[in-house]
Amino acid sequence: NAGVMQNPRHLVRRRGQEARLRCSPMKGHSHVYWYRQLPEEGLKFMVYLQKENIIDESGMPKERFSAEFPKEGPSILRIQQVVRGDSAAYFCASSPPGNRGFSEQYFGPGTRLTVT
Amino acid sequence: AQSVAQPEDQVNVAEGNPLTVKCTYSVSGNPYLFWYVQYPNRGLQFLLKYITGDNLVKGSYGFEAEFNKSQTSFHLKKPSALVSDSALYFCAVRDTSYGNNRLAFGKGNQVVVIP
């Protein structure tokens, strides 16, 4: 059973470009979470999605950032017009169906975004 | 909001000695607590969790954690540390203030096991 897949693993963008980060959850998982890890900091929640629904995006910046989890295909975190402050590691996690707060989340290897 | 605190930045321990990584929590209601480990340039790996039941929780790779309600703590322990345990350790709590399963993480503790 493959784990959470993320691609690309490393992404370099120039200021003003767009970044698209992809996440495929574990098989059978229908909940996806995105977290951001800045250097020397812990992980900060960004957005929580289920298939075709954004459940909680309160951790995501209001501008330039968007996320989706379509019926078919991976979840996408999109950052428009990237700035240097967006440089970070972006982690996706997934958990099984049902709103079970005791389920652990399984993390992907992350995408390391560098904005030059 | 729910939160966890990891008071130490780095924990140094000699190989073979007991390892303890500290975590305290602040929640309203019942806490759902988790420990994760992160190796360099890797994602987080789940170690163990406390939901309910026994205060001593056993997890992966010989780790265990003790839930202490009176001290609001959930310290991670290993009786005999290995060099390969050198990594970044995160404590997390389910942030129920948002009514979903999002996790609130501590800032992490770097563990260095000295051969």
HADDOCK unambig.tbl for C-alpha pairs under 7 A between the chains (distance, minus, plus):
assign (segid A and resid 41 and name CA) (segid B and resid 107 and name CA) 5.45 0.50 0.50
assign (segid A and resid 42 and name CA) (segid B and resid 105 and name CA) 6.24 0.50 0.50
assign (segid A and resid 42 and name CA) (segid B and resid 106 and name CA) 6.01 0.50 0.50
assign (segid A and resid 42 and name CA) (segid B and resid 107 and name CA) 4.13 0.50 0.50
assign (segid A and resid 42 and name CA) (segid B and resid 108 and name CA) 5.91 0.50 0.50
assign (segid A and resid 43 and name CA) (segid B and resid 105 and name CA) 5.99 0.50 0.50
assign (segid A and resid 45 and name CA) (segid B and resid 102 and name CA) 6.94 0.50 0.50
assign (segid A and resid 101 and name CA) (segid B and resid 94 and name CA) 6.89 0.50 0.50
assign (segid A and resid 101 and name CA) (segid B and resid 101 and name CA) 5.20 0.50 0.50
assign (segid A and resid 102 and name CA) (segid B and resid 32 and name CA) 6.31 0.50 0.50
assign (segid A and resid 102 and name CA) (segid B and resid 51 and name CA) 6.18 0.50 0.50
assign (segid A and resid 107 and name CA) (segid B and resid 43 and name CA) 5.89 0.50 0.50
assign (segid A and resid 107 and name CA) (segid B and resid 44 and name CA) 5.64 0.50 0.50
assign (segid A and resid 107 and name CA) (segid B and resid 45 and name CA) 6.86 0.50 0.50
assign (segid A and resid 108 and name CA) (segid B and resid 43 and name CA) 5.48 0.50 0.50
assign (segid A and resid 109 and name CA) (segid B and resid 42 and name CA) 5.09 0.50 0.50
assign (segid A and resid 109 and name CA) (segid B and resid 43 and name CA) 4.00 0.50 0.50
assign (segid A and resid 110 and name CA) (segid B and resid 43 and name CA) 5.82 0.50 0.50
